[in-house]
Amino acid sequence: TYVYLRDTDKVGHNYGWDSDKWIGAFERVDGQLGLLRRSLPKGTLIVVVADHGMITADPQQRIDIAGEPRLSQGVASIGGEPRCVMLYAEHGENPEDIAMRWRDFLEERAQVRTRAEAIAQGVYGPVEPYVEPMLGDVIVSAAQSVTIVDSRTQAEKATHLPSVHGSLTMLESDIPCLIDMA
């Protein structure tokens, strides 16, 4: 049986992964898991795994694409998350040109790759050809405590989350896994 408990993720995003509310959410989940363990038949394997980690966003390092017209140049649409933005090129636009504009602007604040570079570097592991068009033509992985938002299309709350995830830092990608037997 698979169970998804979204409490900790929601509280982490809204109040910060290091907030008292987040600690309280984990305490509630711990209680729920204790009840589950006591309720299962003896010998039942229990595996608890997170889906990602989080970092604390720095409001001073927030980049709003809406305020930087050169970042929208040649970009038809933007997807992803504040820590991993996917840029989809306008028809006929060279993704490498978009990537170069973003690299020049962001410098050390993010790692910018074309889809081809990300696939070749194994960022997503093996990628089936039918999946490739779903990935952005350019993938921007934020560094440090940087977030990249677009106030033209995102709600105010979404552009100011205190804790976020999606990039390649250890805090975001190191996933705990707990194994126990009832």
N, C-alpha and C positions, 0 to 999 in steps of 0.2 A: 504494500500500500504506500502511496506517495501522499504526503501532506505538505502543503505550502503555508507557512505562517508569515504573513506580510507585516505584522506589527513592528518588528524591529527595523525593517527597511523603511517603512513609512515614517516612523518616529525619527529615525536617523536623518532622513532627508529634511524633515520639517523643523527639527530642533537641534540637530548636530549629533554626530556619532559619539561624542564624549559628554553629552548632556545627562542630567539626572533623569529626564524622561526616557532616554534611551536605555539607561541602566535599569530603570523600572520595567521597561518592555522586556528586556532580557530576563529579568527576575520572573515575570509572568510566564514567559516561554519556558523557562527552566521548570517552573511549577507544572506547566502543562505536560512537559516531557516526563517529569517524575510520575504524574498520574498515568500517562500512557504506559510507561515501563511497568508500573505496578499492576496494570490492567491486562497486560499481554500474557499469553500462555508461556510458561517456563520454556526456555530454549529458543525464543524468538529473537532473531537478529535485529538490532536497531542501528541504523546508520543515520547520523545527523550531519548534514552538510549545508554550508552557506552557498549562496550563488555568487557573491562578490564581497569585496570589502568597501570601505569608504575613506575619503579624505575630507578634511575641513577646507572649504573653499575660502579664498581670500578675496573679499569684495574689491580690494584695491587692484587685484590682478584680473578682474572680470573684463573680458573683451566683448563688446557688443558689435556684431557684424553690421548692424544698421548704421552705426556711427563711422564706419570705415568703408566708403564706397568702392575702393579698389578691391576689397575682399569679395564683393559681389560680382565683380567683372567676370563675365563668361560663365557664371554659375546660374543654372536654371532652377535648381532647388537644393535645399539643405536639409539633412536628416541627422539622426544620431542623438547623442547626448552632450551635455555641456563639457564633458571630458573627452569625448571622441566624436568629432563632427565628421559627417560624410557629405562631401560636395558632389553634386551631379552636374556635369558640364552641359552647357547649351549645345545644341546640335552644331557640329562643325568646330567647336572649340577644342583646343589641344589641352588635355588634362595636365601635361607637364608645364604649360604656361601658367595655369591656375596655381599649380603647386609652387612654382617659383615665386609668384606674387605673395603667396601665403608664407613661404619660407623667409622671404626678404622682410616681411612685416613682423612675423612672430619671433624670428631668430631662435634663441634658446628656450623660449616659452612653450614650444611644442615641437613634436616630430611630425613632419609633413611627408606623406608618401603618396605616390600614385597607386591606384588599385594594383597595377602590375607589380610595382615594387613591394607592396604589402604581401601579395601572394608569394612572390619569389623569396621573400625573407621569412616566410612561414608564420606571419603574424596570426593568421586564422587556422593554421594547420592545413591539412589537405582541403582544397576547395574544388568541388565539382564544377564543371563548366556551366551548368544550368544555374548555379548560385551566383556566379561572378557578376551579372548585371545588377544584382540586389545590393552589392557593395558599392560605395561611392566611387566615383572616378578619381577622387582625391580623399584621403583619410587623414584627419588631423588629430593626433593624440597629444592632449595637453600634458605639460610637465609641471613640476612644482605644485602650487595651489591655484593654478590658472583655470578659469572656466571660460568657455566660448559660447555666447548666447546670441540670439537674434530677436530683439524686441519687436520686430515687425510681425513676427509670427508666433512668438511664445508669450504666454501669460506672464504678468509681472512676477507672480510668486515663483514660477518655474525658472526665471532668470536670476533669482536671489536665494536659492536653496543653500542652507548653511553647510550641508554635507552632500557630496556627490561621488560618483564613480564612473567607470567606463574606460579609463585610460590604462596604461600599462605599468603603473608604479606597483611596487610590492604591496603597499597597503590596499590597493584596489584588486590585485589579482592573486594574492596568496589566500587560498581558500581552506578554512579549517574543515576537518572531517573527524567526527567522533563516532567510534564504534563500540557498541555495548551488547550484552546478551541479557534478556529478561530472565 
